[in-house]
Amino acid sequence: MAEANKCGCGRSPSGKCIGWHGLSEDDYQKRLAAYQARQAEKATKAA
């Protein structure tokens, strides 16, 4: 069952499918940048 959640397209930063396989390259880059910014913010708050 856990295998079904794996990302086959390689676009998911978490390794689990989050539906990014259908995004254009431009939309993918924008979402990836936003994701990375959120992760950096979380890391800053946790420190």
Secondary structure as a PSIPRED ss2 file (coil, helix, strand):
# PSIPRED VFORMAT (PSIPRED V4.0)

   1 M C   1.000  0.000  0.000
   2 A H   0.000  1.000  0.000
   3 E H   0.000  1.000  0.000
   4 A H   0.000  1.000  0.000
   5 N H   0.000  1.000  0.000
   6 K E   0.000  0.000  1.000
   7 C C   1.000  0.000  0.000
   8 G C   1.000  0.000  0.000
   9 C C   1.000  0.000  0.000
  10 G C   1.000  0.000  0.000
  11 R C   1.000  0.000  0.000
  12 S C   1.000  0.000  0.000
  13 P C   1.000  0.000  0.000
  14 S C   1.000  0.000  0.000
  15 G C   1.000  0.000  0.000
  16 K E   0.000  0.000  1.000
  17 C C   1.000  0.000  0.000
  18 I C   1.000  0.000  0.000
  19 G C   1.000  0.000  0.000
  20 W H   0.000  1.000  0.000
  21 H H   0.000  1.000  0.000
  22 G H   0.000  1.000  0.000
  23 L C   1.000  0.000  0.000
  24 S C   1.000  0.000  0.000
  25 E H   0.000  1.000  0.000
  26 D H   0.000  1.000  0.000
  27 D H   0.000  1.000  0.000
  28 Y H   0.000  1.000  0.000
  29 Q H   0.000  1.000  0.000
  30 K H   0.000  1.000  0.000
  31 R H   0.000  1.000  0.000
  32 L H   0.000  1.000  0.000
  33 A H   0.000  1.000  0.000
  34 A H   0.000  1.000  0.000
  35 Y H   0.000  1.000  0.000
  36 Q H   0.000  1.000  0.000
  37 A H   0.000  1.000  0.000
  38 R H   0.000  1.000  0.000
  39 Q H   0.000  1.000  0.000
  40 A H   0.000  1.000  0.000
  41 E H   0.000  1.000  0.000
  42 K H   0.000  1.000  0.000
  43 A H   0.000  1.000  0.000
  44 T H   0.000  1.000  0.000
  45 K H   0.000  1.000  0.000
  46 A H   0.000  1.000  0.000
  47 A C   1.000  0.000  0.000
